[in-house]
Amino acid sequence: FCNAAFERITGYRRNEIIGHNCRFLQAQDRSQKVRETLSRAIKEGKQCTIEIRNYKKNGELFWNELYMAPVFAADGKITHFIGVQNDITIRKRNEADLNDQKDLMEQTIVKRTQQIRESEAFLMSIIQTVREGLLVLDPDFRVISANKQFLRTFKVTSSQTEGKILYDLGNGQWNIQR
């Protein structure tokens, strides 16, 4: 049995498919791992839901979400299986587009992170070559970095300076009105 929705989705007419196994819908694409799930469910007489690539009569790919379940006779034996399919091609395309966008964004982030690191290295080299003592502060006056000349002049280490508030450095010599 097949209904009109099956005919619309696949392009096959009822008289072309009755009596055939639906694996013909996979055409030459039969190496899909989900087919193992389907086969195991049939052997074990269990239900399953899979997403599988199928092909319409005209050869066009469509993604099929297939819910398949056994039908039992009164004596408990399986008489046949019933499958309900939904065309999820649009959803799969959208998922693929989202994954492509995610990959593109990740590549952009990697590239920009590298650019920032290169810029930071360049700026640090400039800071370190300045002949005067130099501190780089954040907007809250926390020391981001101190060049070698500053450390030598004030006889401090970078761990005593970096990450500290300017006003807390040394003997309080910078503890002045903001």
PALO-845385 format. One line per 8 residues: their letters; for each residue x, z, y of N, C-alpha, C, CB. Coordinates in nm, 3 decimals, m for minus. Atoms other than C-alpha are relative to their C-alpha. Glycine has a CB too. Example, Ala and Ser with C-alpha at 12.3 -4.5 7.8 and 13.67 -1.06 7.14 Angstrom:
REM residues 2
as) 0.089 0.000 m0.119 1.230 0.780 m0.450 0.090 0.000 0.120 m0.099 0.125 0.003 | m0.082 m0.006 m0.119 1.367 0.714 m0.106 m0.077 0.073 0.109 0.041 m0.142 0.046
This chain:
REM residues 178
fcnaafer) 0.084 0.000 m0.118 0.000 0.000 0.000 0.088 0.000 0.123 m0.095 0.121 0.000 | m0.060 m0.012 m0.133 0.104 m0.056 0.357 m0.111 m0.019 0.102 0.116 m0.105 0.021 | 0.102 0.014 m0.103 m0.092 m0.027 0.676 0.043 m0.100 0.107 m0.030 0.137 0.064 | m0.026 0.098 m0.106 m0.109 m0.246 0.985 0.120 0.040 0.085 m0.124 m0.018 0.088 | m0.114 m0.045 m0.080 0.147 m0.029 1.167 0.131 m0.042 m0.067 m0.003 0.154 0.018 | m0.119 0.045 0.073 0.404 m0.108 0.894 0.024 m0.149 0.027 m0.015 0.026 m0.153 | m0.013 0.144 m0.026 0.333 m0.478 0.944 0.052 m0.026 0.141 m0.136 m0.069 m0.020 | m0.043 0.018 m0.139 0.376 m0.446 1.323 0.148 0.037 0.017 m0.086 0.086 0.095
itgyrrne) m0.138 m0.046 m0.016 0.703 m0.251 1.296 0.099 m0.095 m0.067 0.016 0.140 m0.060 | m0.096 0.077 0.079 0.867 m0.468 1.031 m0.012 m0.152 0.014 m0.014 0.036 m0.144 | 0.021 0.144 m0.005 0.715 m0.812 1.088 m0.039 m0.060 m0.134 0.124 m0.067 0.051 | 0.041 0.049 0.133 0.636 m0.840 0.716 m0.151 0.016 m0.015 0.075 0.078 m0.114 | 0.143 m0.009 0.031 0.280 m0.909 0.599 m0.015 0.078 m0.130 m0.065 m0.143 m0.012 | 0.033 m0.084 0.117 0.119 m0.690 0.338 0.030 m0.073 m0.131 m0.147 0.042 0.004 | m0.018 0.073 0.125 0.125 m0.960 0.071 0.148 m0.029 m0.031 m0.077 m0.132 0.005 | m0.142 0.024 0.022 0.505 m0.999 0.119 0.072 0.124 m0.054 0.066 m0.045 0.129
iighncrf) m0.074 m0.121 0.037 0.592 m0.636 0.044 m0.063 0.079 m0.115 0.010 0.090 0.119 | 0.064 m0.076 0.107 0.337 m0.499 m0.203 0.073 m0.031 m0.131 m0.153 m0.035 m0.011 | m0.071 0.013 0.128 0.517 m0.435 m0.533 0.151 m0.002 0.014 m0.044 m0.124 m0.068 | m0.145 0.002 m0.021 0.863 m0.435 m0.375 0.049 0.138 0.044 0.039 m0.106 0.106 | m0.064 m0.121 m0.048 1.099 m0.145 m0.317 0.037 m0.023 0.147 0.128 0.038 m0.087 | m0.024 0.015 m0.144 1.141 m0.082 0.057 0.148 m0.012 0.036 m0.059 0.116 0.074 | m0.142 0.014 m0.032 1.519 m0.101 0.028 0.032 m0.139 0.055 0.085 0.028 m0.123 | m0.023 0.133 m0.058 1.486 m0.469 0.120 0.008 0.007 0.152 m0.112 m0.097 m0.042
lqaqdrsq) m0.005 m0.015 m0.146 1.441 m0.340 0.477 0.142 0.025 0.050 m0.091 0.114 0.043 | m0.137 m0.023 m0.044 1.811 m0.245 0.484 0.084 m0.127 m0.007 0.063 0.109 m0.084 | m0.071 0.129 0.011 1.910 m0.608 0.415 0.137 0.022 m0.063 0.014 m0.068 0.141 | m0.136 m0.018 0.053 2.289 m0.609 0.369 0.062 0.134 0.042 0.089 m0.114 0.048 | m0.049 m0.127 m0.055 2.324 m0.267 0.536 m0.034 0.115 m0.097 m0.062 0.028 0.141 | 0.044 m0.097 0.102 2.285 m0.068 0.212 0.101 0.110 m0.029 m0.029 m0.072 m0.127 | m0.101 m0.103 0.025 2.594 0.151 0.232 m0.023 0.126 0.085 0.139 m0.055 0.028 | 0.031 m0.114 m0.084 2.423 0.405 0.460 m0.007 0.128 m0.084 m0.133 m0.022 0.076
kvretlsr) m0.003 m0.126 0.074 2.486 0.763 0.346 m0.139 0.061 m0.018 0.091 0.099 0.071 | 0.134 m0.060 0.011 2.124 0.863 0.412 m0.077 m0.053 m0.120 m0.080 m0.025 0.128 | 0.066 0.054 0.121 2.021 0.640 0.123 0.024 0.093 m0.118 0.053 m0.142 m0.032 | m0.027 m0.096 0.106 2.188 0.899 m0.105 m0.099 0.116 0.008 0.145 0.053 0.010 | 0.097 m0.108 m0.020 1.962 1.168 0.044 m0.136 m0.043 m0.053 m0.010 0.039 0.150 | 0.128 0.054 0.044 1.657 0.950 m0.021 m0.003 m0.012 m0.153 m0.025 m0.138 0.065 | m0.007 0.018 0.145 1.766 0.867 m0.376 m0.006 0.135 m0.073 0.129 m0.075 m0.038 | m0.001 m0.133 0.061 1.835 1.234 m0.458 m0.139 0.063 0.007 0.102 0.091 0.070
aikegkqc) 0.134 m0.057 m0.015 1.493 1.338 m0.324 m0.097 m0.063 m0.101 m0.053 m0.023 0.144 | 0.087 0.067 0.098 1.322 1.078 m0.545 0.030 0.051 m0.140 0.019 m0.154 0.007 | m0.038 m0.050 0.134 1.519 1.188 m0.854 m0.048 0.142 m0.024 0.151 m0.006 m0.018 | 0.038 m0.141 0.012 1.440 1.553 m0.785 m0.148 0.022 0.027 0.082 0.084 0.094 | 0.142 m0.013 m0.029 1.078 1.484 m0.690 m0.028 0.087 0.121 m0.071 0.057 m0.118 | 0.014 m0.082 m0.122 1.120 1.639 m0.345 m0.027 m0.089 0.120 0.127 0.084 0.023 | 0.021 0.071 m0.126 1.031 1.541 0.008 0.130 m0.003 0.079 m0.113 0.064 0.082 | m0.116 0.004 m0.090 1.286 1.442 0.269 m0.037 m0.077 0.125 0.123 m0.064 m0.070
tieirnyk) 0.012 0.076 m0.125 1.316 1.310 0.621 0.138 m0.053 0.033 m0.057 0.088 0.117 | m0.128 0.062 m0.033 1.590 1.065 0.712 m0.018 m0.094 0.119 0.056 m0.077 m0.121 | m0.004 0.105 m0.102 1.688 0.832 0.994 0.087 m0.111 m0.057 0.056 0.053 0.139 | m0.069 0.110 0.067 1.788 0.492 0.861 m0.011 m0.128 0.081 m0.057 m0.021 m0.141 | 0.003 0.131 m0.066 1.879 0.152 0.999 m0.075 m0.097 m0.092 0.146 m0.052 0.031 | 0.074 0.102 0.073 1.631 m0.113 0.887 0.000 m0.128 0.083 m0.146 0.047 m0.030 | 0.001 0.130 m0.067 1.582 m0.478 0.973 m0.137 m0.064 m0.017 0.111 m0.093 m0.056 | 0.129 0.069 0.002 1.266 m0.661 1.064 0.014 m0.133 m0.074 m0.053 m0.023 0.144
kngelfwn) 0.000 0.129 0.069 1.170 m0.984 0.896 0.085 m0.102 0.076 m0.143 m0.052 m0.015 | m0.078 0.095 m0.081 1.333 m1.174 1.186 0.148 0.040 0.011 m0.060 m0.010 0.140 | m0.140 m0.044 0.002 1.662 m0.982 1.127 0.036 0.101 0.107 0.087 m0.118 0.015 | m0.026 m0.095 m0.108 1.629 m0.754 1.430 0.011 0.142 m0.055 m0.110 m0.009 0.107 | m0.021 m0.139 0.040 1.765 m0.401 1.380 m0.107 0.090 0.060 0.139 0.047 0.041 | 0.080 m0.108 m0.055 1.528 m0.111 1.415 0.035 0.128 m0.074 m0.153 m0.031 m0.010 | m0.026 m0.131 0.058 1.583 0.258 1.354 m0.132 0.058 m0.047 0.070 0.095 0.101 | 0.120 m0.050 0.063 1.335 0.421 1.125 0.020 0.147 m0.035 m0.035 m0.083 m0.125
elymapvf) 0.005 m0.138 0.048 1.261 0.789 1.090 m0.102 m0.001 m0.114 m0.040 0.104 0.116 | 0.084 0.009 0.118 1.122 0.809 0.740 m0.023 0.139 m0.058 0.063 m0.092 m0.106 | 0.039 m0.120 0.073 0.934 1.105 0.598 m0.056 m0.048 m0.132 m0.106 0.088 0.081 | 0.040 0.044 0.133 0.899 1.058 0.224 m0.032 0.123 m0.084 0.111 m0.086 m0.067 | 0.042 m0.114 0.083 0.713 1.287 m0.016 m0.066 m0.050 m0.128 m0.097 0.092 0.079 | 0.064 0.038 0.126 0.598 1.277 m0.379 m0.151 0.029 0.005 0.064 0.075 m0.118 | 0.144 m0.023 0.017 0.229 1.251 m0.468 m0.017 0.040 m0.147 m0.087 m0.128 0.038 | 0.015 m0.055 0.135 0.128 1.457 m0.771 m0.140 m0.024 m0.055 0.031 0.150 0.001
aadgkith) 0.129 0.010 0.069 m0.149 1.398 m1.024 m0.048 0.141 m0.031 0.012 m0.086 m0.133 | 0.059 m0.130 0.032 m0.377 1.680 m1.138 0.085 0.076 m0.101 m0.141 m0.018 m0.055 | m0.083 m0.067 0.102 m0.140 1.751 m1.429 0.137 0.041 0.054 0.017 m0.091 m0.120 | m0.125 m0.041 m0.061 0.151 1.809 m1.184 0.110 m0.104 m0.006 0.048 0.123 m0.063 | m0.101 0.105 0.008 0.334 1.485 m1.261 m0.006 m0.088 0.125 m0.020 m0.087 m0.128 | m0.008 0.088 m0.117 0.453 1.259 m0.982 m0.054 m0.137 m0.039 0.149 m0.011 0.053 | 0.056 0.132 0.025 0.247 0.943 m0.966 0.067 m0.107 0.086 m0.151 0.001 0.025 | m0.066 0.092 m0.090 0.419 0.783 m0.668 0.051 0.079 0.120 m0.096 m0.115 0.044
figvqndi) m0.048 m0.062 m0.124 0.581 0.854 m0.333 m0.068 m0.069 0.116 0.155 m0.011 0.012 | 0.056 0.055 m0.121 0.439 0.807 0.010 0.103 0.016 0.111 m0.135 0.069 0.037 | m0.095 m0.006 m0.111 0.650 0.726 0.313 m0.073 m0.025 0.131 0.112 m0.103 m0.018 | 0.053 0.018 m0.134 0.557 0.763 0.675 0.120 m0.028 0.090 m0.083 0.127 0.049 | m0.114 0.037 m0.083 0.785 0.586 0.915 m0.039 m0.010 0.146 0.060 m0.133 m0.047 | 0.015 0.011 m0.145 0.830 0.597 1.288 0.117 m0.082 0.052 m0.007 0.140 0.069 | m0.105 0.080 m0.063 1.024 0.341 1.488 0.063 0.086 0.110 m0.057 m0.136 0.057 | m0.069 m0.085 m0.096 1.283 0.549 1.676 0.115 m0.077 0.068 0.055 0.127 m0.069
tirkrnea) m0.106 0.085 m0.056 1.491 0.256 1.803 0.031 0.036 0.145 m0.040 m0.147 m0.009 | m0.022 m0.032 m0.141 1.443 0.343 2.170 0.074 0.133 0.012 m0.134 0.005 0.077 | m0.067 m0.129 m0.004 1.543 0.704 2.108 0.147 m0.014 m0.040 m0.071 0.100 m0.093 | m0.137 0.019 0.046 1.855 0.594 1.918 0.084 m0.072 0.106 0.003 m0.078 m0.132 | m0.072 0.069 m0.109 1.951 0.355 2.201 0.032 0.098 0.112 m0.084 m0.119 0.054 | m0.021 m0.099 m0.105 1.904 0.634 2.453 0.110 0.099 m0.039 m0.130 0.075 0.031 | m0.104 m0.091 0.048 2.117 0.868 2.240 0.137 m0.067 0.008 m0.029 0.045 m0.145 | m0.127 0.073 m0.007 2.389 0.603 2.216 0.046 m0.014 0.145 m0.014 m0.140 m0.065
dlndqkdl) m0.034 0.011 m0.142 2.375 0.548 2.594 0.052 0.134 0.054 m0.122 m0.046 0.082 | m0.045 m0.133 m0.044 2.404 0.924 2.653 0.139 0.031 m0.053 m0.099 0.107 m0.046 | m0.133 m0.024 0.057 2.702 0.945 2.417 0.105 m0.083 0.072 0.000 m0.033 m0.151 | m0.094 0.084 m0.075 2.867 0.653 2.597 0.029 0.061 0.137 m0.057 m0.143 0.016 | m0.018 m0.063 m0.131 2.810 0.825 2.932 0.084 0.127 m0.012 m0.135 0.033 0.063 | m0.077 m0.122 0.024 2.946 1.151 2.792 0.148 m0.035 m0.020 m0.054 0.077 m0.125 | m0.138 0.043 0.024 3.260 0.973 2.666 0.066 m0.046 0.129 0.004 m0.112 m0.105 | m0.053 0.048 m0.128 3.304 0.802 3.002 0.031 0.116 0.094 m0.100 m0.096 0.066
meqtivkr) m0.022 m0.117 m0.086 3.266 1.132 3.187 0.121 0.079 m0.048 m0.125 0.090 0.002 | m0.115 m0.073 0.053 3.517 1.300 2.955 0.130 m0.071 0.035 m0.012 0.017 m0.153 | m0.120 0.076 m0.036 3.767 1.020 3.016 0.031 0.015 0.149 m0.019 m0.149 m0.035 | m0.018 m0.017 m0.144 3.711 1.051 3.391 0.056 0.139 0.031 m0.134 m0.021 0.074 | m0.048 m0.137 m0.021 3.763 1.428 3.375 0.147 0.011 m0.039 m0.084 0.100 m0.081 | m0.140 m0.003 0.044 4.087 1.384 3.179 0.089 m0.068 0.104 0.016 m0.069 m0.138 | m0.078 0.076 m0.100 4.210 1.125 3.430 0.014 0.079 0.130 m0.066 m0.137 0.028 | m0.005 m0.075 m0.126 4.119 1.335 3.733 0.078 0.129 m0.014 m0.142 0.031 0.049
tqqirese) m0.079 m0.121 0.024 4.266 1.649 3.579 0.149 m0.034 0.006 m0.036 0.063 m0.137 | m0.139 0.044 m0.004 4.591 1.460 3.529 0.043 m0.027 0.144 0.020 m0.126 m0.086 | m0.032 0.027 m0.140 4.579 1.341 3.891 0.018 0.129 0.078 m0.110 m0.085 0.064 | m0.010 m0.130 m0.069 4.521 1.697 4.013 0.131 0.068 m0.039 m0.121 0.091 m0.034 | m0.126 m0.062 0.044 4.812 1.823 3.803 0.120 m0.066 0.066 0.013 m0.007 m0.153 | m0.109 0.072 m0.064 5.036 1.552 3.941 0.008 0.036 0.149 m0.017 m0.152 m0.017 | 0.003 m0.037 m0.142 4.926 1.633 4.298 0.051 0.142 0.019 m0.143 m0.013 0.056 | m0.045 m0.139 m0.009 4.980 2.002 4.237 0.151 0.009 m0.019 m0.073 0.088 m0.106
aflmsiiq) m0.144 0.000 0.023 5.328 1.938 4.099 0.075 m0.054 0.122 0.035 m0.083 m0.125 | m0.060 0.058 m0.119 5.408 1.721 4.400 0.000 0.101 0.114 m0.075 m0.128 0.042 | 0.009 m0.099 m0.108 5.284 1.984 4.645 0.091 0.119 m0.025 m0.144 0.048 0.016 | m0.088 m0.113 0.033 5.471 2.260 4.462 0.146 m0.037 0.026 m0.019 0.043 m0.147 | m0.139 0.041 m0.026 5.792 2.058 4.484 0.028 0.002 0.150 0.028 m0.141 m0.058 | m0.017 m0.006 m0.147 5.739 2.027 4.862 0.013 0.144 0.045 m0.118 m0.069 0.072 | m0.002 m0.141 m0.039 5.665 2.397 4.896 0.134 0.064 m0.035 m0.115 0.077 m0.069 | m0.125 m0.061 0.044 5.975 2.491 4.699 0.122 m0.052 0.077 0.020 m0.024 m0.148
tvregllv) m0.116 0.054 m0.072 6.205 2.266 4.905 0.000 0.033 0.149 0.003 m0.150 m0.016 | 0.002 m0.041 m0.141 6.096 2.401 5.245 0.106 0.108 0.018 m0.142 0.053 0.043 | m0.112 m0.094 m0.022 6.394 2.592 5.393 m0.045 0.135 0.051 0.099 m0.059 0.096 | 0.053 m0.126 m0.053 6.178 2.861 5.550 m0.083 0.067 m0.109 m0.087 m0.024 0.128 | 0.088 m0.073 0.091 5.991 3.132 5.364 m0.143 m0.048 0.018 0.010 0.153 0.024 | 0.133 0.059 m0.011 5.647 2.996 5.284 m0.093 0.061 m0.105 0.007 m0.153 m0.017 | 0.107 m0.047 0.089 5.331 3.145 5.135 m0.115 m0.098 0.010 m0.046 0.145 0.037 | 0.123 0.077 0.001 5.028 2.944 5.031 m0.110 0.100 m0.032 0.005 m0.120 m0.105
ldpdfrvi) 0.108 m0.099 0.013 4.710 3.149 5.076 m0.132 m0.069 m0.025 m0.008 0.087 0.127 | 0.136 0.051 0.013 4.353 3.100 4.968 m0.081 0.049 0.121 m0.066 0.048 m0.135 | 0.078 m0.040 m0.118 4.067 3.152 5.220 m0.016 0.152 0.016 m0.137 m0.062 m0.007 | 0.010 m0.147 m0.008 4.063 3.526 5.138 0.136 0.065 0.021 m0.065 0.055 m0.127 | m0.136 m0.047 m0.024 4.435 3.560 5.218 0.068 0.053 m0.126 m0.002 0.108 0.106 | m0.066 m0.033 0.128 4.528 3.594 4.850 0.111 m0.103 m0.018 m0.102 m0.002 m0.122 | m0.116 0.088 0.014 4.871 3.450 4.776 m0.017 m0.087 m0.124 0.132 0.082 m0.008 | 0.006 0.095 0.111 4.848 3.137 4.564 0.140 m0.027 m0.052 m0.068 m0.133 0.044
sankqflr) m0.140 0.020 0.041 5.223 3.074 4.563 0.093 0.039 0.115 0.025 m0.148 m0.043 | m0.104 m0.032 m0.097 5.543 3.174 4.736 0.122 m0.082 m0.038 0.033 0.155 0.002 | m0.118 0.080 0.035 5.848 2.955 4.764 0.121 0.091 m0.022 0.031 m0.103 0.112 | m0.122 m0.076 0.034 6.198 3.064 4.656 0.060 0.067 0.123 0.104 m0.092 m0.066 | m0.057 m0.056 m0.122 6.311 3.114 5.014 m0.073 0.128 0.041 m0.007 m0.103 0.115 | 0.077 m0.120 m0.031 6.028 3.366 5.075 0.042 0.113 m0.093 m0.152 m0.027 m0.011 | m0.035 m0.103 0.098 6.113 3.554 4.755 0.139 0.057 0.027 m0.007 m0.057 m0.143 | m0.137 m0.046 m0.031 6.484 3.570 4.847 0.004 0.082 0.128 0.096 m0.120 0.013
tfkvtssq) m0.003 m0.068 m0.130 6.424 3.670 5.207 m0.058 0.141 m0.011 m0.079 m0.080 0.105 | 0.067 m0.130 0.007 6.188 3.956 5.119 0.033 0.078 m0.127 m0.149 m0.019 0.008 | m0.049 m0.066 0.121 6.363 4.045 4.792 m0.114 0.049 m0.089 0.090 0.117 0.038 | 0.115 m0.028 0.089 6.046 4.026 4.583 m0.004 m0.107 m0.109 m0.134 0.002 0.081 | 0.018 0.098 0.106 5.944 3.848 4.266 m0.135 m0.068 0.018 0.010 0.066 m0.140 | 0.129 0.070 m0.010 5.663 3.599 4.225 m0.112 0.087 m0.056 0.006 m0.134 m0.075 | 0.106 m0.086 0.056 5.474 3.854 4.010 m0.040 0.111 0.097 0.046 0.061 m0.133 | 0.033 m0.101 m0.101 5.492 4.105 4.300 m0.076 m0.061 0.117 0.127 0.069 0.051
tegkilyd) 0.056 0.069 m0.117 5.355 3.840 4.538 m0.124 m0.081 m0.034 0.105 m0.090 0.060 | 0.110 0.092 0.031 5.131 3.580 4.376 m0.120 0.076 m0.056 0.047 m0.108 m0.100 | 0.125 m0.065 0.042 4.770 3.684 4.327 m0.033 0.123 0.083 0.008 0.038 m0.145 | 0.021 m0.119 m0.084 4.806 3.967 4.582 m0.058 m0.042 0.135 0.133 0.079 0.020 | 0.051 0.021 m0.136 4.626 3.998 4.916 0.117 0.014 0.097 m0.116 0.102 0.035 | m0.110 0.000 m0.096 4.862 3.922 5.206 0.023 0.138 0.060 m0.027 m0.101 0.111 | m0.011 m0.128 m0.071 4.788 4.258 5.373 0.056 0.110 m0.089 m0.136 0.041 0.053 | m0.050 m0.101 0.093 4.895 4.448 5.059 0.147 m0.022 m0.037 m0.085 0.002 m0.126
lgngqwni) m0.138 0.032 0.037 5.240 4.289 5.035 0.099 0.092 0.070 0.032 m0.146 0.033 | m0.113 m0.073 m0.058 5.564 4.475 5.095 m0.039 0.137 0.050 0.061 m0.079 0.113 | 0.026 m0.132 m0.060 5.551 4.779 5.320 m0.115 m0.004 0.099 0.126 0.053 0.069 | 0.116 0.011 m0.088 5.230 4.667 5.491 0.030 m0.072 0.130 m0.053 0.136 0.031 | m0.040 0.065 m0.124 5.413 4.457 5.751 m0.097 m0.107 0.047 0.135 m0.060 m0.016 | 0.097 0.101 m0.041 5.135 4.198 5.747 m0.140 0.058 0.014 m0.001 m0.115 m0.101 | 0.129 m0.068 m0.010 4.856 4.453 5.763 m0.040 0.007 0.147 0.006 0.142 m0.063 | 0.036 0.012 m0.141 4.740 4.334 6.103 m0.147 m0.043 0.010 0.093 m0.101 0.074
qr) 0.138 0.044 m0.020 4.400 4.253 6.249 m0.014 m0.147 m0.040 m0.044 0.021 0.148 | 0.022 0.138 0.041 4.255 3.938 6.099 m0.016 m0.088 0.122 m0.122 m0.011 m0.090
